[in-house]
Amino acid sequence: MSHRSRAASFSWSNAKRDMRGDRQQMPAGFLSARGRVEGAVRFGRVALVNADGSFDRVGIMSAAAEAAKAHQTRFGGTWDEAMSVALKAAWQAARTTRTRSAH
């Protein structure tokens, strides 16, 4: 007779499947939106982080709007969907920029 109850059993297969399901999926066009945001920064059109290390919200929104226009042209969809992808990309780029400048 086993001392382990049925509820205490563990399945690695189920755990791995659940972990794969928990991974955040990248929305379509995210990488191209991120590239557009980074390009806008590189060419000096926008800044994502201020000199004091705070986020430049105007710059982030400007870069996101530019990326959203390109996203909507390429992938179609609504402005809300395009802006959602672009804002995620812009904020991710801003956090990365701030982390790099802190070191």
GROMACS elastic network, one bead per residue, 0.5 to 0.9 nm:
[ bonds ]
;  ai    aj funct       b0    kb
    1     4     6  0.89759   500
    2     5     6  0.76088   500
    4     7     6  0.82951   500
    4     8     6  0.65097   500
    4     9     6  0.73464   500
    5     8     6  0.54099   500
    5     9     6  0.70155   500
    6     9     6  0.56311   500
    7    10     6  0.84414   500
   10    13     6  0.89765   500
   10    14     6  0.82090   500
   10    15     6  0.80508   500
   11    14     6  0.53222   500
   11    15     6  0.62151   500
   11    16     6  0.86793   500
   12    16     6  0.60080   500
   12    17     6  0.84523   500
   13    16     6  0.52863   500
   13    17     6  0.61859   500
   13    18     6  0.86153   500
   14    17     6  0.50838   500
   14    18     6  0.61066   500
   14    19     6  0.86053   500
   15    18     6  0.50974   500
   15    19     6  0.61828   500
   15    20     6  0.87137   500
   16    19     6  0.50440   500
   16    20     6  0.62436   500
   16    21     6  0.86008   500
   17    20     6  0.52166   500
   17    21     6  0.62677   500
   17    22     6  0.87050   500
   18    22     6  0.61343   500
   18    23     6  0.88466   500
   19    23     6  0.64742   500
   20    23     6  0.54451   500
   20    24     6  0.88261   500
   21    24     6  0.79752   500
   21    25     6  0.89377   500
   22    25     6  0.87112   500
   26    29     6  0.82969   500
   26    30     6  0.64177   500
   26    31     6  0.83722   500
   27    30     6  0.55932   500
   27    31     6  0.87354   500
   27    85     6  0.66936   500
   28    31     6  0.80817   500
   28    32     6  0.89291   500
   28    75     6  0.81207   500
   28    85     6  0.80011   500
   29    32     6  0.53393   500
   29    33     6  0.61081   500
   29    34     6  0.85962   500
   29    71     6  0.66232   500
   29    74     6  0.85887   500
   29    75     6  0.74912   500
   29    82     6  0.87471   500
   29    85     6  0.73391   500
   29    86     6  0.86513   500
   30    33     6  0.50875   500
   30    34     6  0.61063   500
   30    35     6  0.85857   500
   30    71     6  0.87326   500
   30    85     6  0.58758   500
   30    86     6  0.70458   500
   30    88     6  0.79619   500
   30    89     6  0.63114   500
   31    35     6  0.61243   500
   31    36     6  0.86452   500
   31    89     6  0.75913   500
   32    36     6  0.62170   500
   32    37     6  0.86601   500
   32    67     6  0.82104   500
   32    70     6  0.89914   500
   32    71     6  0.79092   500
   32    89     6  0.89147   500
   33    36     6  0.50901   500
   33    37     6  0.62555   500
   33    38     6  0.86303   500
   33    64     6  0.79226   500
   33    66     6  0.89002   500
   33    67     6  0.52112   500
   33    68     6  0.72321   500
   33    70     6  0.78793   500
   33    71     6  0.67627   500
   33    85     6  0.72326   500
   33    86     6  0.55424   500
   33    87     6  0.87859   500
   33    88     6  0.89318   500
   33    89     6  0.60826   500
   33    90     6  0.78938   500
   34    37     6  0.51031   500
   34    38     6  0.61417   500
   34    39     6  0.84662   500
   34    64     6  0.89375   500
   34    67     6  0.78371   500
   34    85     6  0.89983   500
   34    86     6  0.72401   500
   34    88     6  0.84757   500
   34    90     6  0.64215   500
   34    92     6  0.80528   500
   34    93     6  0.68820   500
   35    38     6  0.50966   500
   35    39     6  0.59724   500
   35    40     6  0.85843   500
   35    67     6  0.86355   500
   35    89     6  0.85204   500
   36    40     6  0.61741   500
   36    41     6  0.86857   500
   36    63     6  0.77947   500
   36    64     6  0.86676   500
   36    66     6  0.78000   500
   36    67     6  0.57025   500
   36    70     6  0.85084   500
   37    40     6  0.51497   500
   37    41     6  0.64362   500
   37    42     6  0.87027   500
   37    46     6  0.86529   500
   37    60     6  0.84087   500
   37    63     6  0.53512   500
   37    64     6  0.67434   500
   37    66     6  0.78647   500
   37    67     6  0.63815   500
   37    86     6  0.81622   500
   37    89     6  0.73262   500
   37    90     6  0.59820   500
   37    93     6  0.73545   500
   38    41     6  0.50831   500
   38    42     6  0.60683   500
   38    43     6  0.86190   500
   38    63     6  0.85472   500
   38    90     6  0.81842   500
   38    93     6  0.69282   500
   39    43     6  0.60666   500
   39    44     6  0.84409   500
   39    45     6  0.86184   500
   40    43     6  0.53897   500
   40    44     6  0.62382   500
   40    45     6  0.51977   500
   40    46     6  0.58839   500
   40    47     6  0.82734   500
   40    63     6  0.65577   500
   40    66     6  0.86422   500
   41    44     6  0.51083   500
   41    45     6  0.59517   500
   41    46     6  0.51761   500
   41    47     6  0.57827   500
   41    48     6  0.73276   500
   41    63     6  0.80989   500
   42    45     6  0.77345   500
   42    46     6  0.83953   500
   42    47     6  0.89720   500
   43    46     6  0.80721   500
   44    47     6  0.71252   500
   45    59     6  0.86525   500
   45    63     6  0.83599   500
   46    58     6  0.86446   500
   46    59     6  0.51765   500
   46    60     6  0.76748   500
   46    62     6  0.72359   500
   46    63     6  0.66090   500
   47    50     6  0.71315   500
   47    55     6  0.88403   500
   47    56     6  0.65898   500
   47    58     6  0.85792   500
   47    59     6  0.52535   500
   47    60     6  0.73467   500
   47    63     6  0.85782   500
   47    94     6  0.87291   500
   48    54     6  0.88274   500
   48    55     6  0.60133   500
   48    56     6  0.50126   500
   48    57     6  0.71597   500
   48    58     6  0.81823   500
   48    59     6  0.53185   500
   48    60     6  0.53479   500
   48    63     6  0.83293   500
   48    90     6  0.80362   500
   48    91     6  0.83667   500
   48    93     6  0.78268   500
   48    94     6  0.52230   500
   48    95     6  0.86315   500
   48    97     6  0.74399   500
   48    98     6  0.82767   500
   49    52     6  0.80216   500
   49    53     6  0.59292   500
   49    54     6  0.57510   500
   49    57     6  0.82517   500
   49    59     6  0.80535   500
   49    60     6  0.84786   500
   49    94     6  0.64505   500
   49    95     6  0.85173   500
   49    97     6  0.70827   500
   49    98     6  0.62793   500
   50    53     6  0.53535   500
   50    54     6  0.53607   500
   50    55     6  0.59542   500
   50    56     6  0.55674   500
   50    98     6  0.89156   500
   51    54     6  0.74028   500
   52    55     6  0.88559   500
   53    56     6  0.89059   500
   53    98     6  0.63945   500
   53   101     6  0.79524   500
   53   102     6  0.77834   500
   54    57     6  0.89061   500
   54    98     6  0.80066   500
   55    58     6  0.88184   500
   55    59     6  0.84838   500
   55    60     6  0.79105   500
   55    94     6  0.70613   500
   55    95     6  0.82985   500
   55    98     6  0.79126   500
   56    59     6  0.52917   500
   56    60     6  0.61972   500
   56    61     6  0.86822   500
   56    94     6  0.85194   500
   57    61     6  0.60560   500
   57    62     6  0.84327   500
   58    61     6  0.51810   500
   58    62     6  0.60351   500
   58    63     6  0.85682   500
   59    62     6  0.50201   500
   59    63     6  0.60595   500
   59    64     6  0.84119   500
   60    63     6  0.52358   500
   60    64     6  0.60336   500
   60    65     6  0.85785   500
   60    87     6  0.76660   500
   60    90     6  0.58513   500
   60    91     6  0.68975   500
   60    93     6  0.89916   500
   60    94     6  0.73493   500
   61    65     6  0.60449   500
   61    66     6  0.86204   500
   61    87     6  0.72539   500
   61    90     6  0.77941   500
   62    65     6  0.51829   500
   62    66     6  0.63454   500
   62    67     6  0.86804   500
   63    66     6  0.52244   500
   63    67     6  0.62095   500
   63    68     6  0.85307   500
   63    86     6  0.81335   500
   63    87     6  0.84229   500
   63    90     6  0.67069   500
   64    67     6  0.50432   500
   64    68     6  0.58872   500
   64    69     6  0.86071   500
   64    83     6  0.67413   500
   64    84     6  0.87964   500
   64    85     6  0.85036   500
   64    87     6  0.51825   500
   64    88     6  0.83942   500
   64    89     6  0.75658   500
   64    90     6  0.56964   500
   64    91     6  0.86808   500
   65    69     6  0.62552   500
   65    70     6  0.87862   500
   65    82     6  0.88223   500
   65    83     6  0.66962   500
   65    86     6  0.71536   500
   65    87     6  0.80454   500
   66    69     6  0.53637   500
   66    70     6  0.66459   500
   66    71     6  0.87392   500
   66    86     6  0.83762   500
   67    70     6  0.52299   500
   67    71     6  0.60597   500
   67    72     6  0.86197   500
   67    82     6  0.81792   500
   67    83     6  0.79763   500
   67    85     6  0.87682   500
   67    86     6  0.56634   500
   67    87     6  0.85953   500
   67    89     6  0.88207   500
   67    90     6  0.86181   500
   68    72     6  0.59823   500
   68    73     6  0.84502   500
   68    79     6  0.73955   500
   68    80     6  0.89590   500
   68    81     6  0.85491   500
   68    83     6  0.50263   500
   68    84     6  0.81355   500
   68    85     6  0.73926   500
   68    86     6  0.52873   500
   68    87     6  0.81691   500
   69    72     6  0.52516   500
   69    73     6  0.62245   500
   69    74     6  0.86792   500
   69    79     6  0.80849   500
   69    82     6  0.73871   500
   69    83     6  0.82034   500
   70    73     6  0.50972   500
   70    74     6  0.61557   500
   70    75     6  0.84599   500
   70    82     6  0.85821   500
   71    74     6  0.51849   500
   71    75     6  0.57421   500
   71    76     6  0.72614   500
   71    77     6  0.88290   500
   71    82     6  0.57905   500
   71    83     6  0.84030   500
   71    85     6  0.83146   500
   71    86     6  0.77732   500
   72    75     6  0.53034   500
   72    77     6  0.61420   500
   72    78     6  0.71241   500
   72    79     6  0.67838   500
   72    81     6  0.82975   500
   72    82     6  0.55986   500
   72    83     6  0.86187   500
   73    76     6  0.56588   500
   73    77     6  0.87150   500
   75    82     6  0.84128   500
   76    79     6  0.86896   500
   76    82     6  0.81959   500
   77    80     6  0.82814   500
   77    81     6  0.64730   500
   77    82     6  0.70066   500
   78    81     6  0.52951   500
   78    82     6  0.63774   500
   78    83     6  0.85901   500
   79    82     6  0.50816   500
   79    83     6  0.59115   500
   79    84     6  0.83791   500
   80    83     6  0.51493   500
   80    84     6  0.60007   500
   80    85     6  0.87240   500
   81    84     6  0.51015   500
   81    85     6  0.64270   500
   81    86     6  0.86531   500
   82    85     6  0.53578   500
   82    86     6  0.61545   500
   82    87     6  0.85733   500
   83    87     6  0.58320   500
   83    88     6  0.83913   500
   84    87     6  0.52978   500
   84    88     6  0.62438   500
   84    89     6  0.86595   500
   85    88     6  0.52742   500
   85    89     6  0.62869   500
   85    90     6  0.86895   500
   86    89     6  0.50349   500
   86    90     6  0.60233   500
   86    91     6  0.85606   500
   87    91     6  0.59891   500
   87    92     6  0.83400   500
   88    91     6  0.53439   500
   88    92     6  0.61039   500
   88    93     6  0.85949   500
   89    92     6  0.51446   500
   89    93     6  0.61398   500
   89    94     6  0.85744   500
   90    93     6  0.50841   500
   90    94     6  0.60745   500
   90    95     6  0.86476   500
   91    95     6  0.61149   500
   91    96     6  0.85003   500
   92    95     6  0.52216   500
   92    96     6  0.62221   500
   92    97     6  0.85913   500
   93    96     6  0.50610   500
   93    97     6  0.60297   500
   93    98     6  0.85790   500
   94    97     6  0.50055   500
   94    98     6  0.61087   500
   94    99     6  0.85324   500
   95    98     6  0.51613   500
   95    99     6  0.61408   500
   95   100     6  0.86226   500
   96    99     6  0.51144   500
   96   100     6  0.61526   500
   96   101     6  0.86172   500
   97   100     6  0.51471   500
   97   101     6  0.61449   500
   97   102     6  0.86162   500
   98   101     6  0.51596   500
   98   102     6  0.61731   500
   98   103     6  0.89725   500
   99   102     6  0.52178   500
   99   103     6  0.68074   500
  100   103     6  0.55647   500
